[in-house]
């Protein structure tokens, strides 16, 4: 078992993908952040976003924001200017941080939220693959959805949890509709999700590089 751990560790150190995703890539399946990119590309943001987005004014104070979050049970709110255009975003985490820093309850949300320039925004015609890539880089979990024609115009919002649920549904649908869904167990057919190698001294795979190992694994 120790040899298995070492072999896997070495493979992951040498390759951008793990030995498991490396084998999947050979089969035409690309994995990003633990998800099948092909499935992510089938779901449009416009189909899974919420049009009932929560918003507050740039004049909203921290005290008012606290009441808003308590009343709506939301974890984030879009911040709109006097013309109804997107100014930015403020979250429960922003509010908690400001309270810990001792900011006055009358402090406006613009002093604690993220302005437009700091946001990750999405467009309705984009896919989950497009947006999750940007969200992962910035570490955001809550994204405004804006119009292509007018990026300051809000058309909805989407949370990472909703995106994850949409992915799960799409993956389930894809699996059910795939001709391979009625096959015998994957291990017998070669569509292996996970490969565990237990090596002992003298085995042909000992001392081999991941590239060399790939040619020795089941196809």
KAGI-V723180 format. One record per residue. N is the residue number from 1. SS is DSSP state (H for helix, E for strand, C for the rest). PSI is psi in whole degrees, 0 to 359 (999 if undefined). Layout:
n:ss:psi
N:SS:PSI
N:SS:PSI
//
This chain:
n:ss:psi
1:C:324
2:H:320
3:H:325
4:H:313
5:H:315
6:H:317
7:H:318
8:H:317
9:H:316
10:H:319
11:H:317
12:H:332
13:H:328
14:H:336
15:C:151
16:C:322
17:C:161
18:C:173
19:H:332
20:H:310
21:H:335
22:H:316
23:H:321
24:H:322
25:H:326
26:H:335
27:C:5
28:C:13
29:C:121
30:C:129
31:E:132
32:E:122
33:C:38
34:C:7
35:E:150
36:E:115
37:H:326
38:H:320
39:H:319
40:H:327
41:C:352
42:C:350
43:C:122
44:E:141
45:H:320
46:H:338
47:H:341
48:H:356
49:C:162
50:E:128
51:C:350
52:C:62
53:C:151
54:C:137
55:E:149
56:E:167
57:E:159
58:C:343
59:C:356
60:C:135
61:E:169
62:H:320
63:H:316
64:H:323
65:H:320
66:H:317
67:H:321
68:H:313
69:H:321
70:H:322
71:H:320
72:H:345
73:C:19
74:C:159
75:C:359
76:E:159
77:E:139
78:E:147
79:E:122
80:E:146
81:C:185
82:C:339
83:C:4
84:C:12
85:C:156
86:E:119
87:E:318
88:E:210
89:E:143
90:E:140
91:E:169
92:H:322
93:H:320
94:H:317
95:H:315
96:H:319
97:H:318
98:H:321
99:H:320
100:H:330
101:C:355
102:C:21
103:C:147
104:C:147
105:C:336
106:C:1
107:C:131
108:E:154
109:H:337
110:H:343
111:H:347
112:C:344
113:C:179
114:E:127
115:E:171
116:H:319
117:H:338
118:H:354
119:C:156
120:C:122
121:E:159
122:E:159
123:E:148
124:C:330
125:C:0
126:C:165
127:E:168
128:H:325
129:H:317
130:H:313
131:H:320
132:H:328
133:H:317
134:H:321
135:H:321
136:H:322
137:H:318
138:H:347
139:C:18
140:C:150
141:C:354
142:E:123
143:E:130
144:E:145
145:E:124
146:E:165
147:C:142
148:C:319
149:C:327
150:C:93
151:C:350
152:C:355
153:C:120
154:E:131
155:E:350
156:E:188
157:E:167
158:E:140
159:E:153
160:H:328
161:H:320
162:H:324
163:H:320
164:H:319
165:H:320
166:H:321
167:H:314
168:H:318
169:H:317
170:H:320
171:H:319
172:H:318
173:H:319
174:H:321
175:H:318
176:H:324
177:H:353
178:C:138
179:H:340
180:H:356
181:H:338
182:H:14
183:C:168
184:C:170
185:C:144
186:H:320
187:H:329
188:H:341
189:H:351
190:C:355
191:C:77
192:C:124
193:C:322
194:C:138
195:C:124
196:C:126
197:C:122
198:C:109
199:C:144
200:C:160
201:C:130
202:C:348
203:C:145
204:C:334
205:C:345
206:C:129
207:C:359
208:C:150
209:C:163
210:H:323
211:H:315
212:H:323
213:H:324
214:H:321
215:H:344
216:H:347
217:C:159
218:C:140
219:C:999
//
